[in-house]
Each structure stands twice: as structure tokens, then as C-alpha cells.
Amino acid sequence: MAADCDSSALIPVETILHSLLAHARPVPQTETLPLEQASGRVLACDLEAQIDIPPFHASAMDGYAVDSQNLGTKQCIPVTQRIIAGQQYTTALQPGSAARIFTGAPLPEGADSVVMQESCVMDGNTIKISTDVQPGQFVRFKGSHIKKGDIYLTKGHPLGPAAIGLGASIGIDKITVYRRLNVTLLTTGNELMAPGTILKPGQIYDANQYLLNTLLGYLNCNVTIMTPAKDNLLTVKSVLQQACSGCDLIITTGGVSVGEEDHIRTAVEDLGELVLWRARVKPGK
């Protein structure tokens, strides 16, 4: 069996990915961006929390703040204050009393629990609690999500919506990221034509260029698209040499089989080194 038809010589995709990553080198250059412009980028340094999240003990429910250890057997509990989200000052909770409180509001000193309003019956300025009260119930305690000094995002972390939101929650307005990768995209083939032109016999539209350009856009790359190269070794080598200028990565599509008009492999071997060849994947190899 010919070597190019021997399936045992094909390289598993996982092996190829491992090798590609082993050869890859991260770009050293960084830039600092406003947080809202950093989505899709890669974090260039560890981020340390400068505050606790939450920054104070906060109610997780609309209800009543109480001291679970000081309720006793009282049937009617006086409500002595009302606390809303964003309130800067609260009065310490009087023993045996409750504070009307809303989701996100700071827990008053002396309270350790929140009873949701559905478990209370209001009677004038007093409430009756219909369930047992456990210490800490429905309370988001200071620093329970993130503690001051914690590394909450590490270098190399991709900045998606959750990471951007986390940065905002900690008060970050600027963030240092790696610069975008500069990628040159080259398709090859005498038969390729741009969408919108009229096809002549033997021609097809260059769909791969549009597919790969879109994928690279999702990855936040700066993409340079070369004019499709004709199936000629000297042409392909010349275009590859041009593409090397100022880019981090060249992606080619087409011209990599074993036919006499497939010139990418020969051009790569002439200009540099062929590290991987023939993947165990269909279609193609």
C-alpha cells in the first residue's frame, strides 16, 4: 500500500492539537483597555480583589432581619426599622425585634438571619413568624463570594461575559490583555471565485475564506486576507513569503493533497519545515 494511502500513518487529531500547542508561542505584547472593550480578549495578568464581595452582610430576600438567637418564644415581634438596598446607615437591631429588609440591603448590626416575607404575617407594627429560623439563612455574608486579596481571575483567562461581569463587580474599569493575534488567511486554487461574480465552467465560489474569516473574528483576531493564489509553486511560495511579514500565524486552505497541482506542502518544505502531515480526520487528511 502506498504511504499516502496507509491509514496507520495518519496522526490522531488529539496528537496534532497537542503538538500545535507545544509549538505555539504566546505574544508578549499587552494593552490596557476599558473593561467594556475587553470581551473576547485574554487576560495578561492575575487580578487581585481589592474589596470583599459582597462588601457587607446583605439580605438575599425581601423579608425581615432578626437575631435568630434572641427570638425566644415570642409570638409577636415588633418591627422597629425599614432597610432598603443602597441604604448607607442602619440602626443596630434592638433585642427581640425585627427590621423590615429588602433584597440587597445591608443587614443591621445585631441581626444574623432573614425571614422571607412569605413566612411572616404582619399585624400592625408586629410580625408573626410561621417557620423555624436558622442562623445565617437568606444572608449573603461579607466576602462569601470573593475575599479581599483573593486572585479571582488568573493570567491567560479568556474574558467572556461572566469574567467581564466579575471584573465590574469588583470595581475594575480597566484591564490589561494580550494584543490580538495577527492572522493572514490564504486560499489557493485556480477554480476559486469571489461570491457575487458569475461562475464560468469549472469554477466554484471561495467559501472557505468566508468561513475561516468568520471563525477568526469570533476569536478576536486581526485578519489579513490574501488574494487567492493560483496553483503554481512559484506563486504559492511568493505569496507565503509576503504573508510572513507582520503576522503571527498563516492559515492556508487548499493545495495540500498529493496531486501535482497541490503546492502548499512543497512550498512549506522549501521555505521552512513541515512538522505535521496527514491527520486522521475526514474529509481529506
N, C-alpha and C positions, 0 to 999 in steps of 0.2 A: 504493500500500500504506500502511495506517495506520502511524503512527510506532511504536506499541506492538507491531506485527507485523513490523517491519523488522528482520531478523536482523543486518543490517550495523551496527545501532546498539547491539548488545549488547556489553558490555565483557568482555574475556577475564579469566578468574579470576586469572591472574598479575598483571594490571594492578590488579585490585581489591585483592589482597593487598598489593602494593607501596604503594598509596595508603593503605590502612588502617594499615600500619606507619608510614608517613610522618606520619600524623595522631596516632598513639599517643604518649602521654607516660608515661614510667616513673614509678611512685610514688616519692617521695623518702624516705618513712619506712622505717626499718630496725628490726630487733630482733636480739638475740643469743640464740641457742638452744643447748642441749646438742646435740652432734653427732648423737646418735641420734634427735633430733626434727627434723632439718633435711632429711630426704629429701623431694624434690619441690619444695623451695624454690629461690630464685635468689640466688646469692652477691652480696653488696653491696660487696665489696672484694677486691683482689688478695690472695692468700695466698702468703707467702714461706716457704720451707723453713728451719727453724731447725736442722735436722740433716741429715747425709748419709743417703741411703737406697741400699743398706744402710749402716748406721753403721760397719761393719767389713768386712774381706775375709771372705767366708763361702763355705763349701763348698756347691755345688749338687748334690752327690751323696753317697751313702754310699760310702766308699772309703778311699783313703789319700792324705794330703797329702805331697807330695815337692817337692824343688827340681829342676826339670827340667834345669837346667844342671849339676847335680852328681851325676848318676846314673852317668856313665861307662859301663862295660861290665859292671857288677856283675850277676851272676845272682841273688844272694840279698841282699835289702835288709832290714836289721834294723828292726823296728817298736819305737820307743822310748817312745811315749806314746799315750794314747787321749783323744780330744777329743769332747765331746758338745755338742749345742745348748744354749745358755744358760750354758755354762761361762765364768766370768769371767776366769780366768787360764790362760795356756798357757805352756809352756816352749819356748824357741827350738829349732827343729829342728836336730839335730846333722847336720853334713855327711854325705851319703851314707846317711842314714836316712829312715824314713817314719813318719808318725803316723796311726794309725787315726782316721778322722774320719767324722762323720755329717752328714747334710743340715742346713744352717743353722748349723752350728758354726763358730766363728771359726778362720780359718787361722792356724797358728802362724808366728811370725817365722822367716824363712828359707825358707819354702815359697812356691812360686808356682803350683802346679798340684795338681789332684786326679785320681787314677786311680780310676775306679769299680771297685767290688769285683769285678764280673764279669770284669774284665780282669786280675785278680790270683789267684795261687794261694798260699794260706797254708801254710807249713811250719814249725810250731813258732812261734818268735818272728820269723820272717822271711817275706818275700813274694817271689814271682817275678812280674814284670810281663810280660804277653804282648803288649803293644802299644807303639807309639811314644808318647812323652809330649811334648805341645806346651805351651809356656809359656802359662799362663792358662786352660788347659782346665778346665771344670767349676768355675770360681770366679766368684762374684758379687763384683766388686771394690767397695770403699767408694765411695759416691757415683755408681755406674754407672747407677742408675735416676734419682735426683734428687740434685743437689748443694746443699749448704747455701747459702742466698742465692738459689736459683732461685725464680722465680714459677711455682708448679706448678698453680695454679688462678686464673683471671682473673675480675675483676668481671663479673657478668652470666652466669656459667656456671651452668647448671641442675644441681642436686645430685641426681644419681641414685645408684644403689648403688656404682658404680665410684668416683665422686667422694667419697662418704662413706667408703669403704674407704681411699682415698688419704689423706684427712684423718686418719683413725685411724692410718695407718702413719707419719705424720709427727708424731704425738703431740698433735694438736688435739683438745680436748674440748669447745670452744665455738666457734660460728661465727656471723658476722653476715650476715643475709639481709634481703632486702626483705620488707616486710609482705605478707600475702596481698592479692590483689585482691578488692574487694567488688563483686560482680556481682548485679544484680537481673534476674530472669527473668520475662518476661511472655508468656503465651499469650493469644490473642484468638479469639473465635468463640462465637456463640450455641449452637452444637451440641456444645461440649466438656463432658464429664462426667468426674469422677474415677473411676479404676478401683475396682471394688467396689460401685458403685451400679448400679441397674437402669436400662438404657437405655430411653428412650421413643422412639417413631418419630422419625426424623430426627436422632438424637443419636449421637455417637461418643465413645470414650474419649480423653482428653488424653494421648497417648503422647509427643508432642514434649517436654512438660515433664519427663518422667522421663528421656528420652534426654539432653537438654541438661544437666539437673542432674547426671547421672552423669558426663558428659564434663567438666563444670566441676569436679567432685570430683576427677577424675584430675589436673586442672591445679592442685589445691590452692587453689581459690578459695573465699571465703566467699560462699555463695549465699543470696539472699533471694528467695523465690518469692511473687509477687503472685497474688492471686485472679484467675483468668482473666477478661478483660474482655469484655463484651458488644459486639456490633457496632454501636456508636453513637459518633459522632465526639466528642461532649462527654465521654462516659465514657472513651474512649481517651485524650483529652487530659488529663483529670483524673488518670487512673492513671499516665500518663507523668510528669506533674509530681510526683506523690507519689514515684515511683520514683527521681527525680533526687536525692532527699535522701540524702546519705551514701554514695553508691555511685560506683565508678569507671567502670562500664560497665553499660548496659542492653541485654539481648538480648531481642528480641521474635520471636515466630513466629506466623504467620497474619496475615491482613488487609493484605497488601502487594501484591495484584494490582491490576487496573484496574477491578474491579467497583464498583457503587455502595455495596456494604456493606464494602468494604475501606478502612479509615480510617487506617491507620498512616502512610502517605505524607503525607496531608493534615495529620495531627496533627504530624508531624515538621516539615513546612514551616511550619506556623503557629507552632510553639514555638521553632524554631531554623533549621537549614539542612540541606538534603538535598545531600550531596556525591556520593554514588554511587547509581546506579539501573540495574537490569536487567543481570544477569550472564549471560555466555554459558555456561550450565550447565543441565542437565536433572536432575530435573523442575523446573518453574517457570522463573523467570528472576531 
